[in-house]
Amino acid sequence: MDFSNKRVLVAGLGISGRSVAKALQGRSLSVTTVDEHASDADLHSFDEIDFHQVDLVMASPAFNPRTPFIEQALKRGIPVVSEVEIAWQLRVPSARTGCPAAWIGVTGTNGKTSTTQMTSAMMTASSYDAPAVGNIGKAVSQAALDPAHDFLCVELSSFQLHFTDSLELECAAITNLAADHLDWHGGFEAYAADKAKIYRGVRKALVYNADDERVAALAQVAQPAVGCRRVGFTLGQPRAGQIGVSEGWIVDSSGVAGGQVGQPERILALNELPGLAEPNGQVYPHLLADALCALALALGAGADRSAACQAMCNFKPGDHRIETVAQLGQGQSAIRFVDDSKATNAHAARASLSSYQPGSVVWIAGGLAKGARFDDLVASQASRLAAAVIIGRDAEPIEEALKSQAAEVPFTRIAPEPADSVMERALEAAGAYVRRGQVVLLAPACASMDQFKSYAERGQLFAQAAQRWVSAHESD
């Protein structure tokens, strides 16, 4: 796309909007920004937009496709695109190769961040300049203009993919699919269709979750480039064309690690992955799935196998992802406090809870439910629960699920006010339930913005309250 004759409207001055506005300066005919809450925006109301002076709209993910200004632009025949689309069009040649950095893209309901970070670590260990960007790290429209990069490992949301149409990735993956953001997309089918756009024209490796029927179906009907390899990842014994797990080893039957398709080859022992495991050495299943996905992506893109495996061995998840933040005692009798504040929907909370033994979890849950129901989540994980503590302004759906699906599990509902002491009160309630050898797990299954600035702040306050609780009980 030639931007030199384009008058671009940038809607929303969050990270992506500001990045695009900066990237297009000097590269487009004009850039006009609109944001009702940013004092430095050119326009402060969408009613002020003169569409006769607009050739292209870049819409922030905050705006769903039914937002009036988007509908008006499309009705006038004005294209609406994402930051990702503009970044793809603006790519500059790599200083090392002379070609634009190849993109490795990751999407899915959960596990995007860990998978993208692991992929970046594997590519970096293989002597490529390959940062994790997009929803994490540097904005993708800034990264695309940096000639130092050989690869970009890009976390892609369904919001970004909706308004992205020309992307042709080097390697691409969908980690999993579950109902999420349905209000934005207008239904699950539309949500899944936007996720599936990541597979269009992918060149080297189309990676999919073989344990997720919906993802596997999307992978089978996708239209990658000629010669692209399809690689499924599974937590079970891999079939031909898959990478999976057998007898305590990561095993490749896809050929992506250099062997023959259909000939199982041991790659790495699970006991060499301490960063993805409980203190007792049990690997978290959802993090192992992320690791398998990342390994397929990295090897598909040309990473060195030995370096990629070493990077996997050294990897630790980012903050607020199943992270032990406080502990009372040692060994099997310890009480641990685990922060998984990033588990912002039921699918992620299920993965988190399922990592623990029956009857071992005091679960802290709740927040902004976004219209979700939790009956299936609670029914499937009731055996893991010793007790529950409910926080947040949308407490009713979780309380109703506990009453109907796990009537034997005691719970405490924390009053939402005063908001500044919610987590402290939640920890006191959890502390009254927890026993030696159990875990207090923050895996809220809900968004955080009802009472916290972000899931990160929620996790930080949980960690601080947990540490204070441990200090107060060390002499018990």
Disulfide bonds with the S-S distance in Angstrom:
none
